[in-house]
């Protein structure tokens, strides 16, 4: 478990720590490290100019050797130079299940959230009206959520750094209670000449510094924001679409290792997450290019999804909801729409970019692989009951009700079975 927070105390003024322990048990203290960044860390304007705001200090503490499934309480502390203490309020969280543990596990995933003013006053770019409803529904259902993923385009600060404080305050009730994992999006990372795969100015000069410092994820190098994480019966492989993912790159090697290294007997549910749509999308801006997804995306990665039998791939970037059939090489491998039994023979691709930012239009072209579209704000929820049963739900942010769903029921042998391009060639030689 990692705890990150900000304060105005530097390392010469106070010692940061977390006091934590099992609920009702003896608390212990874990030290926190302190980081910050300055104007020169930014890549361009407005982050370096009119958007600059001193971030204060970012403190990160690692709570180790947690007992699985145990309820913990914690509070953030500072010991000032005069020996007095400054305390936060008390928070609580439940430790993650052991990898492979057979129990009820519930995951929420969405992209492109942003923030908005609760009092109705005008936002500086007036773009993320749906984010408050999404936040409200997640808080309302927090007792039924175990982990949350915001897969890129986090707060749309776009170089106006104070907007990060507004966003983190908005999601604090969620992020302080369950693991709150992020992916890198274009509005966090992209800037010309900064090493991003795209040469646009969508980050407003932040070039990843804010996201990489404000949020901790288990990357080997936070400037390369791809990682894997396990939660009970799930393995999540999280790509960084703002860096090159194509065959032969460092990220491609990571993706293959993440998919190949999971023990599907213990963790049968294999989920691929990324910000830009590397699979299939009917968004107008993708359809107009003729690619129906990020150019070179599925061409590079679909053989990995197929070979390692990825169950579901989920993306943001297109601000709406869409679900495909189980698909491989543009062909539906299974015509069932709601109840999948046994091997699906392909991967279901989902766009869940309706976290709160202005909605994106769908093409009028009829794509046979598109099973469900919704031009609205919402998020998806995955619930696994055991190693053989998964429930997928799409919920609208406006009312929290389910508007699309499907189930997957299968045994371990269904994962082992070969499908097209999913197993190596064999011969009769012995």
ABEGO torsion letter per residue (X at the ends): XBBBBBBABBAAABBBBBBBEBBGBBBBBBBBBBBBBBAAABAEOAAABAABBBAEBBBBBBBBGBBBGBBBBBBBBBBBAAGBBBBBBBBBBBBBBBBGBBBBBBBBBBBGAEBBBAAGBBBAAGABAAAAAAAAAAAAAAAABABBBBBEGAAGAGGBAAAAAAAAAAAAAAAAABBBBBBBBAAAABBBGAGBABABAAAGGAGGAAAAAABBBBBABAABABBBBBBEABBBBBBBAABBABBGBAAAAAAAAAAAABBAAABABBBBBBABBABBBABAAAAAAGAGEBBGAAAAAAAAAAAAGBABBBBBGBBBBBBBBBBBGGBBABABAABBBEBAGBBBBBBBAAAGBBBBBBBABBBAABABBBBBBEBBBBBBABAABBBBBBBBAAAGBBABBBBBBBBAAAAABBBBGABBBBBABX
